[in-house]
């Protein structure tokens, strides 16, 4: 009789213990015991191994990183649609894949033909193009190049001769062909990986969690629950900034200023917003050179300067803070340092992941040290 009574009590106690453990995992931990569970030596060794692995494989990582980021952004919407409709998750994953593929095809359709046309024109009359551009920039004056004073015509001749010399060197055309093949292979691999990540994203995430020692998984899960909304807000904000910059650039360059190839320049302006600090500057200089080449007078150059300033201010002071939110703000010094270090060590992958890594480190340390929001200037 007592045994019969004890069995239900044991089941109830077990359920109560399980619920208590779940609440303990979900609730923030205000003590520092969990920090000490992971030794400093172990942490440094793991970070060193990961850094070395990423450094050695940096040239094959861009397709994986790009596909993973796109799938990561789309996964919440896929899961929500599958839960609300009761239809298989794979159906919405394929639908999102086709949607992203269609957007990429539209971007290629709008951007590639103008790029190829302009490239063909430049290559057909490279010296004349350089001469016209130099004439617009320096007029009839001379500048010192290769320790010799040169006017626009001489400058164009010198640069054309240098380019022909470089192209005639053994292996140059082979490198160009290898780069083109590598780019095509990278695009194809990114498309394939995107489909896999969209279909199997949650399974891959659970597999990565299995790499963490069991005693540390609750802490990692809790930190990820804190990071997840911040990173999603950042990546979504970046995509919104890209769309905003492209739209405004097209209006400014194409409809207002009448600059040729406005569609391609607008896409370039938007995409370069994904690279902090250097990207917007490079896009502005590129569009500025095109605008200067086709400018009919000094007033057109002033108009472009006003447009570029207005675009930069609207992104940095208005749209950017709204889209990215306050949680993803990192001090500009940290952004510049992370961008340069990431680019130097890991190439394009380091450039793309510099800011997300800084955000992740900031949020993780804030949690581990139990610091409230606003402590620490980074």
C-alpha positions in Angstrom: 0.0 0.0 0.0 2.8 2.4 0.9 4.6 1.4 -2.2 1.6 2.1 -4.3 1.3 5.5 -2.7 5.0 6.4 -3.1 5.0 5.8 -6.9 2.7 8.7 -7.7 4.6 10.9 -5.3 7.9 10.0 -7.0 6.5 10.8 -10.4 5.2 14.2 -9.2 8.5 15.0 -7.5 10.3 14.2 -10.8 8.1 16.4 -12.8 8.5 19.2 -10.2 12.3 18.8 -10.4 12.2 19.0 -14.2 10.1 22.2 -14.2 12.4 23.7 -11.6 15.4 23.0 -13.8 13.7 24.5 -16.8 13.0 27.7 -14.8 16.5 27.8 -13.6 17.8 27.6 -17.2 15.5 30.3 -18.4 16.1 32.7 -15.5 19.2 35.0 -15.5 21.8 33.8 -13.1 23.1 36.6 -10.9 26.1 34.8 -9.3 29.5 34.4 -10.8 29.9 30.6 -10.2 29.0 29.8 -13.8 32.0 32.0 -15.0 34.4 29.9 -13.0 33.2 26.6 -14.4 35.0 27.3 -17.7 38.7 27.6 -16.9 40.6 30.5 -18.5 43.1 28.0 -20.0 40.4 26.0 -21.7 38.7 29.0 -23.1 41.9 30.4 -24.5 42.9 27.1 -26.1 39.4 26.8 -27.7 39.5 30.3 -29.0 43.0 29.9 -30.4 42.0 26.7 -32.2 38.9 28.3 -33.7 40.9 31.4 -34.8 43.6 29.2 -36.4 41.0 27.1 -38.2 39.2 30.2 -39.5 42.5 31.7 -40.6 43.6 28.6 -42.5 40.2 28.2 -44.2 39.3 31.8 -44.9 39.2 31.4 -48.7 36.5 28.8 -48.6 34.4 30.4 -45.9 32.6 33.3 -47.7 29.9 31.0 -49.4 29.2 29.3 -46.0 29.0 32.6 -44.1 26.8 34.4 -46.6 24.4 31.4 -46.9 24.3 30.9 -43.1 23.5 34.6 -42.5 20.6 34.6 -45.1 19.2 31.4 -43.7 19.5 32.7 -40.1 17.5 35.8 -41.0 14.8 33.8 -42.8 14.5 31.0 -40.2 12.1 32.8 -37.8 9.7 33.6 -40.6 9.8 30.0 -41.9 9.2 28.6 -38.4 6.3 31.0 -37.8 4.6 30.3 -41.1 5.0 26.5 -40.6 3.5 26.7 -37.1 0.6 28.9 -38.1 -0.4 27.0 -41.2 0.4 23.4 -40.1 2.2 22.8 -43.4 5.6 21.2 -43.6 8.5 23.5 -42.8 10.4 22.3 -45.9 7.7 23.9 -48.1 8.3 27.4 -46.7 12.0 26.8 -46.8 11.9 26.1 -50.5 9.6 29.1 -51.0 12.0 31.4 -49.3 14.9 29.9 -51.3 13.1 30.7 -54.6 12.2 34.2 -53.3 15.9 34.9 -52.5 17.0 33.4 -55.8 14.5 35.7 -57.6 15.8 38.8 -55.8 19.4 37.8 -56.7 18.4 37.3 -60.3 16.7 40.7 -60.4 19.8 42.4 -58.9 22.0 40.7 -61.5 19.6 41.7 -64.3 19.7 45.3 -63.3 23.4 45.5 -62.4 25.3 43.2 -64.7 24.4 44.6 -68.1 25.4 48.2 -67.2 28.6 46.9 -65.6 29.6 44.8 -68.7 28.7 47.7 -71.0 30.8 50.2 -69.1 33.7 47.7 -68.8 33.6 47.0 -72.5 33.6 50.7 -73.3 36.6 51.3 -70.9 38.6 48.4 -72.3 37.9 49.4 -75.9 39.3 52.9 -75.4 41.1 52.7 -72.1 43.6 55.5 -72.8 40.9 57.8 -74.0 38.8 57.1 -70.9 41.7 57.9 -68.6 42.5 61.0 -70.5 38.9 62.3 -70.3 38.7 61.6 -66.6 42.1 63.2 -65.9 41.1 66.3 -67.9 37.9 66.7 -65.9 39.9 66.3 -62.6 43.0 68.4 -63.3 42.2 70.4 -66.4 45.2 71.7 -68.2 47.4 71.5 -65.1 50.2 69.0 -64.5 50.7 66.6 -61.7 53.8 64.7 -60.6 53.6 60.9 -61.3 56.6 58.6 -61.4 58.7 61.7 -60.4 57.7 63.4 -63.7 55.3 66.3 -64.3 52.5 65.1 -66.6 49.4 66.6 -68.1 46.2 64.6 -68.7 47.3 63.1 -72.1 50.7 62.1 -70.7 49.1 60.7 -67.6 46.7 58.6 -69.7 49.6 57.3 -71.8 51.7 56.3 -68.8 48.8 54.5 -67.1 47.9 52.7 -70.3 51.5 51.5 -70.7 51.6 50.3 -67.1 48.4 48.4 -67.5 49.6 46.8 -70.7 52.9 45.8 -69.1 51.1 44.2 -66.2 48.7 42.2 -68.4 51.6 41.0 -70.6 53.4 39.4 -67.6 53.3 35.6 -67.6 50.4 34.2 -65.5 48.4 37.4 -65.3 45.6 36.2 -67.7 45.7 32.8 -65.9 45.1 34.6 -62.6 42.2 36.5 -64.1 40.6 33.4 -65.5 41.1 31.6 -62.2 39.5 34.5 -60.3 36.5 34.4 -62.7 36.1 30.6 -62.3 36.5 30.9 -58.5 33.8 33.6 -58.4 31.4 31.5 -60.5 32.1 28.5 -58.3 31.5 30.6 -55.1 28.1 31.8 -56.4 27.0 28.3 -57.3 28.2 26.9 -53.9 26.4 29.7 -52.0 23.1 28.9 -53.7 23.5 25.2 -52.9 24.4 25.9 -49.3 21.6 28.4 -48.9 19.1 25.7 -49.7 20.6 23.3 -47.3 20.8 25.8 -44.5 17.2 26.8 -45.0 16.0 23.2 -44.9 18.2 22.0 -42.1 19.1 25.1 -40.1 17.7 23.9 -36.7 19.2 20.5 -37.1 22.6 22.1 -37.8 22.2 24.3 -34.7 21.5 21.4 -32.5 24.5 19.6 -33.9 26.7 22.5 -33.1 25.4 22.5 -29.5 26.4 18.9 -29.1 30.0 20.0 -29.6 29.8 21.9 -26.3 30.6 19.8 -23.1 27.3 18.8 -21.4 28.0 20.7 -18.2 28.4 24.0 -20.1 25.4 23.7 -22.4 22.9 25.4 -20.1 25.2 28.5 -20.0 25.8 28.5 -23.8 22.0 28.2 -24.4 21.2 31.0 -22.0 23.8 33.3 -23.6 22.5 32.4 -27.1 19.0 33.3 -26.0 20.3 36.8 -25.1 22.4 37.1 -28.3 19.8 35.8 -30.8 17.4 38.8 -30.9 20.3 41.3 -30.9 22.0 39.6 -33.9 18.8 39.2 -35.8 18.0 42.8 -35.2 21.5 43.7 -36.5 21.3 41.6 -39.7 17.8 42.7 -40.5 18.7 46.3 -39.9 21.7 46.0 -42.3 19.4 44.6 -45.0 17.0 47.5 -44.5 19.8 49.9 -44.6 21.0 48.3 -47.9 17.5 48.6 -49.4 17.2 52.2 -48.2 20.6 53.3 -49.5 20.0 51.6 -52.9 16.6 53.3 -53.3 17.7 56.7 -52.3 20.9 56.4 -54.4 18.8 55.5 -57.4 16.5 58.5 -56.9 19.5 60.9 -56.3 21.8 59.6 -59.0 19.3 58.6 -61.7 16.2 60.7 -61.3 17.7 64.0 -59.9 21.3 64.1 -61.1 20.9 62.1 -64.3 24.1 60.1 -63.8 24.6 57.2 -66.3 24.4 53.7 -64.9 22.4 54.9 -61.9 20.9 51.5 -61.3 24.3 49.8 -61.0 25.7 52.6 -58.8 22.7 52.5 -56.6 23.1 48.7 -56.1 26.8 49.2 -55.3 26.0 52.0 -52.8 23.6 49.7 -51.0 25.8 46.6 -50.9 28.8 48.6 -49.7 26.8 49.6 -46.7 27.4 46.1 -45.3 31.1 47.0 -44.9 31.5 49.4 -42.0 33.3 52.7 -42.5 35.3 51.8 -45.7 32.4 50.5 -47.7 30.3 53.7 -47.9 33.4 55.8 -48.6 34.4 53.5 -51.5 30.9 53.6 -52.9 30.8 57.4 -52.7 34.1 57.7 -54.4 33.1 55.3 -57.2 29.9 57.1 -57.9 31.7 60.4 -57.6 34.2 59.5 -60.3 31.4 58.4 -62.6 29.5 61.7 -61.9 32.6 63.7 -62.4 33.3 62.0 -65.8 29.8 62.9 -67.1 29.5 66.2 -65.3 28.6 69.2 -67.6 30.0 71.8 -65.3 31.2 72.6 -61.8 27.6 72.9 -60.6 26.9 69.2 -61.3 29.9 68.3 -59.1 28.5 70.5 -56.3 25.1 68.8 -56.7 26.7 65.4 -56.3 28.5 66.5 -53.2 25.2 67.7 -51.7 23.5 64.4 -52.6 26.4 62.3 -51.1 26.3 64.4 -47.8 22.5 64.2 -47.6 22.6 60.4 -48.1 25.3 59.8 -45.5 23.5 62.0 -42.9 20.1 60.3 -43.5 21.7 56.9 -43.0 23.9 57.6 -40.0 21.6 60.0 -38.1 18.1 58.9 -39.1 17.4 55.6 -40.8 20.4 53.6 -39.5 19.6 54.1 -35.7 16.0 53.2 -36.3 16.7 50.1 -38.3 19.6 48.8 -36.2 18.3 49.8 -32.8 20.2 50.6 -29.7 21.2 47.0 -28.8 23.5 46.7 -31.7 25.4 49.9 -31.2 29.1 49.5 -30.9 31.6 52.3 -30.4 33.1 53.5 -33.7 36.7 52.8 -32.5 35.7 49.2 -31.8 34.1 48.9 -35.2 37.1 50.3 -37.0 39.6 48.2 -35.0 37.5 45.0 -35.5 37.0 45.8 -39.2 40.8 46.2 -39.8 41.8 43.2 -37.8 39.1 41.0 -39.3 40.1 42.1 -42.9 43.8 41.6 -42.2 43.4 38.1 -40.6 40.3 36.6 -42.3 39.7 38.7 -45.5 36.1 39.2 -46.5 34.8 36.9 -43.8 36.4 39.1 -41.2 34.9 42.2 -42.8 31.4 40.8 -42.7 31.6 39.3 -39.2 33.6 42.1 -37.5 30.6 44.0 -36.1 28.5 40.9 -35.2 31.5 39.5 -33.4 31.9 42.7 -31.5 28.2 42.7 -30.6 28.4 39.1 -29.5 31.5 39.7 -27.3 29.9 42.8 -25.8 26.6 41.0 -24.9 28.4 37.9 -23.6 30.7 39.7 -21.3 27.9 41.9 -20.0 26.0 38.8 -19.1 28.9 36.9 -17.5 29.9 40.0 -15.4 26.2 40.7 -14.6 26.5 44.3 -15.8 23.3 46.2 -16.6 22.7 47.8 -20.0 24.7 50.9 -20.4 27.7 49.9 -18.4 30.8 50.1 -20.6 31.2 52.4 -23.5 31.8 49.8 -26.2 
